[in-house]
Amino acid sequence: MNNKQEHKHKAEEEEVVVVVGAGLSGALASILFAKRGEKVVAYDSRSDMRLHQIGGGRSINLAMSERGMKAMKQAGLDDEIKSISVPMRGRLVHPLGGEVNYQPYSPNSEQCLHSISRSLLNIKLMDIAEKHGVNLQFDYKCTGLDFGRDRHQHQHSSSSSSSSDADDDLVSVTFLNTKNQSTEKIKAKTVIGCDGAYSAIRTHMIKRDRHDYRQFYIEHGYKELHIPPSSPSQIIPGNDDSKWRLRKDCLHIWPRKSFMMIALPNIDGSFTCTLFFPFEGPLSFESLDTDDKVISFFKEQFPDVYEMMPDLMKDYNTNPTSSLITVQTYPWAEEGKVVLVGDAAHAIVPFYGQGMNAAFESTLFLFDCISRNDGQLKKAYKEYQTIRKKDADAIADLALQNFIEMRDSVADPDFVFNKKVEHALEDKFPGRYTSMYELVSFSTTPYSEAQLRGQINQKLLAELTKDADRDIAKIDFSFAEQLITKYYG
């Protein structure tokens, strides 16, 4: 029996969980369902990235925080993360015409984000999924979703059931094999939509009654660029850090008011850079329409790093200019038959570094709900979407707000001073005052709660710093304690 026949036999004869999408969320969901003893088949429209050289251009390196690390522990990958990532303990801001300044993420020097390649992490999760018995199928595009009989039909059906009735209750998914153009319809116990911001599963769901859907783009797009490792002659013997051309323990930011560039370190000594830039306008992707204009732009705006990018024009002309979308939809589930997870449910812009972390956290929360409800999927999915939606909306808002902070505020003296005051408050009043950034990135506090705490913190800081003239010595910490008691009890 060939692989295709074996796959069809399993899908038809066994009650399977079908995961649509084998990206980060899909691979994690597959692992967690398999660990519950379920038969899992995961379909992805892409080819198997493990068999092909992975091209750049659309990745935006990932910054894994506490929420993501918690998911990696569940997947059994937490110990390996340190060997495939680079810790980042703060931002290094590169103002135009000024000195670089380091802004630590936390007063606790042990706190860090982990810079990691999306593709490398995805490959690791796929390998773990297969070790748990997940059947990964590639080059399968979802083209149809049949929800089976809805609850209204079921209520009016006969109390006696047959095997055909049971089949009618099952959800089924239709796939196009993009290699041989064949079509397969697979019946499933449940379908998990992990197929990203442009989800085919969601597209079918929102055609049903009382489904809300909203998507919107920002005026900026992004383009991935590259800083290679130091040349052999630049590497200092015995100094491993010298293979990175920039300080390696930081997320580098070049804030330029209406646009910015960032760079995240890779384990091979390179940096993945991302230019966030308007699509249109006087200074935009549209306006940089010749090589000479691109070169002049980088020399003028990023003079400290231009010489470190020998393949700038190749990267700029080859890598796509991609858009940035936010997706909000509800409900996320259709009874116990279909559920959306990750970007399919709540795609966000990348400016808080929480897209992957939020997706992983949603996946874990879904499985917490399944466990609490003893595997009753209808109840579990309802609990999952009811509780988690407000947190997904909160991080979507925070990610959009953080774009302004990264491209503009990080170079503002008042912003920098307030960050110093926040860190001082966290040092002097541990457990009583915590910055919103700390809550989002270094805890698993619900995003909606972190957002509310952030709003309160802004009021507190405004009162505390109004007469300080950016001088930390003028901060009255007795008054600070009074304010903390006033706002937090």
Secondary structure, DSSP 8 states (H G I E B T S, - for coil): --HHHHHHHHHHHS--EEEE--SHHHHHHHHHHHHTT--EEEEESS--GGGS----SS---EEE-HHHHHHHHHHT-HHHHTTSEEEE-EEEE--TTS--EEEES-SSTT--EEEE-HHHHHHHHHHHHHHTT-EEEESEEEEEEE--S-HHHHHTS-SS--HHHHHHHSEEEEEEETTT--EEEEEESEEEE---TT-HHHHHHTTSTT-EEEEEEEEEEEEEEEE----GGG--TT-GGGGSSS-TTEEEEEE-SS-EEEEEE-TTS-EEEEEEEESSSSSSTTT--SHHHHHHHHHHH-TTTGGG-TTHHHHHHHS--EEEEEEEEE--EETTTEEE-THHHH---STTS-HHHHHHHHHHHHHHHHHHTTT-HHHHHHHHHHHHHHHHHHHHHHHHHHHHHHHTGGG-HHHHHHHHHHHHHHHHSTTT---HHHHHHSS---HHHHHHHHHHHHHHHHHHHTTSTT-GGG--HHHHHHHHHHHH-
